[in-house]
Structures are given as structure tokens and as C-alpha cells.
Amino acid sequence: MAYAGFVAWVSLSPAETFVGLPAMVLRYSKAAHFLLYGVMVSLARWAMAAHWAVRPAFLVVVVGASAYGSLMEVLQGALAQYQ
């Protein structure tokens, strides 16, 4: 849950929040998103491994992370309208 909160903060923060980051990091935002959500899927998969069979857990994790990522995109668009 804490990592999901971190991802939400990173995803929904205004660009001014990241002024101190090197320009190279900011140029590769798609790769950064891929890394953030890849770590989220890995953590969720690891947390669920003890409870479910391998295949259903993987599908639930991937669908859940995709839904969370879609929600972040919708919220980013909604916040962009108010800035």
C-alpha cells in the first residue's frame, strides 16, 4: 500500500516538484512509468504468491496494476484541467 501511495504521489505531482532531477530522467518518463509499475506488479505478485496459485495471482496483479495505472491517467487528466 505504501508503494501505491508513492506511485500516486509521483504520478499526480506537478512537474515543478521534480525540478532538481536531471533532464535525462525527465526525458524518459515512459521508461520511468514502466519501471514504477513493473516494481508495483512485482511487489504485488510477491505478496500474493503465498495465497494463490501462480497463474491466477499473476493475472489479478497485472489487471489490478493496469486498472490502477488507468486511474492515475484519468486523475492526471482531471488535475491538468484545474491547473
N, C-alpha and C positions, 0 to 999 in steps of 0.2 A: 504494500500500500504506500509506503513512504516513497518508493521509486516512482510509482504512478503519480504521486504528488509532485515530485521533482520534474517529471516529464511534462506535466501540465504547466508548471511554472515556466519552464524553458519555452514551451510551445506558445504560451499566451502572453509572455512578457513583451513589452515594446522593444524595438530594435535598439533604442538608446541604452537599454540595460547591458548590452554586450559591446559597448564602445571600446573597452580595453582589450578585446580579443583581436588576435592578428587577422588581417584581411583575408588571408588564405583560408582560415577556418570558416569565416562568414561566406566565402565564395562557394563552399561545398556544403550548403545547407541540406541538400538531398541526401548526401552521404551521412551527414550528422543525424538526420532523422532516421535513416536506415539503421544506423548504429544504436541510437536510443531505443527504437522499437525492437531491434534484434535482442538487445540486452533484456528488455521487458519480457519478450517471449521466452528467452532462456530462463530467466528467474521464475516466471510463472510455471513453466514446464517442470523445472526442478522442484518447485513447491508442491505440484500436483502429482508427481511421479509415484509417491508412496500410496496414493489413494485410488488411482485409476489405472486401467490397462494402458499401455503405451499409446496406441493409436487414438482412442477417444480423447485422451488428455491432450495430445498434440493438436487435434482438430479444435477442441474447445479453446485452447490457448491461442491458436492462430486466429480463430474467428473473434475471440474476445479482444485481442490486441488490435485487430483490424477495425472492430467497432469503436474501440477507444480512440484510435487514430482518426477515424472518420469524425467522431465527436469533436476532437481537437480542431480539425479543419473547419467544421461548422462554427465552432466558437471563435476561431481566429477571424473568420469572415464577419461574424456578428460584431466582434470588437473593433474591427477595422472600420466599420461604418460609423462608429462613435468617436473616432479619433480625428 
